[in-house]
C-alpha cells in the first residue's frame, strides 16, 4: 500500500497513524485514545480536570515523575476514530484550554500503538 500524505502527513502523528495502519489497525473504528497534559502544580491540574469533567470527559489524575517542573498529569480518554484530523483537533483543544492553567501537552496514545506520539 502506498502512503497518502494527505491522510498521513509526514509528522509524528501522521507517522504513528501510518504505522498503526500498517500493523492492521482499522483506524476508522471508534476507540479510546489517551491524551496527556502535565502541570506545574496539583491545583492547576485539578482545575483542568474539573474543566474536562464539566464537558463530560473521562479522565485520570496522577503524579508525573518524569518532569520535575510539571509533576502532575491529567489524561483525557475521548472515544473517536484514529484519524489525523481528530487527533490534531483534540490536541489543539487541550492545548488551548490548558494554556491559561500553565498546562503542557505531553502526547497521545492508542492501545494499538507501540509508542507515544507528540
N, C-alpha and C positions, 0 to 999 in steps of 0.2 A: 504494500500500500504506500502510495506517495503522500507525503505530508502537505496539507493545505495550510499555508501560513496565514490565511485569513481567519481560520478557525483555531489554529495553534501557533500563535506568534512566537518568534524566536526570543523568548524571555523566560524567566523562572517558571511562571505559571503555565505558559504555553508548552514548555518542555516537559513539565511534570504531567500535564494532561495528555500529551502525546505519548509519554512513556506508559501511562495508565491504559490508554487505548491499545498500545502495542502488546500489553500484557493481557488483553482480552476483556478489559473493563467496559461495560456498557455505560458510557458517560451520560446517556440520556435518562438512565434510571435515577429516580429521586433517592437521595441518601443523605445521611447526616454528615456534614463537613464541619470540622473544628477550626475555629478562628481564634487566635490568642492575642490579647493585648496586655502589656505589662505596665505597671505603675510604680511611681516613686514612694508611695506610702499606702497603707491599708485604707485610710479614709477615702482617698480619691478612687481607689479600686472599687470600694463598696458603693460609692456614688454612681460609678459607671455601671456596676452590676444592677443597681436599682433602676437605672435608665433602661437597661435591657429588659429587665423583668416587667417594667411598665409597658413594654412593647411586645410582651408575650414570648420572649426569647428564653429558651432553655440555656442555662449557663452553669459553670463551675467557678469556684473561687479558691485559690490556694497560694501558699508562699511559692516564690520563684527563686531558686537558689543559684541560678546561672548568671544573674546580673545583680551585683551589689547595689547599683544605683536604682534599679527597678525590681524590688524584691517581692512584688505582688502580681498575681496573674488572674485575669478573667478570661475564660474561654467560653465562647458562644457556640451553639450547636444547631445552626439552622438546617432545615431539610431542603435540598434543592438538587436538580441535576448538576453534574460537574461540568459546566460549560465555562469557557473563558469569561464570557460576559457576566455570568452570575458571580463568579469568584471575584473578579475585579470590582464589580459594583458593590458587593458586600464588604470587601476590604476597604473601599473608599468610604462607605458609610461608617464603618467602625473608626477609621482614621479621623474623619471629620467630627464624629460625636465624642471621641475620646480626647481630641486635641485640647479642648478647654480644661480637661482634667489631667493634663500632662501625660496622657497615655501614649504608649509607643506600640505600634502594630508589630507582632512578633512572628507571624506566619500562619499558615493554614495547613490542614492535614485531612486526608481521607483514608479510612482504613485500608483501601486498596493500594495506597501509595507505600513506597519504601522509605520515603524521607519527607521532611518539611520543605515547603517552597516558600520563598519570600516574595 
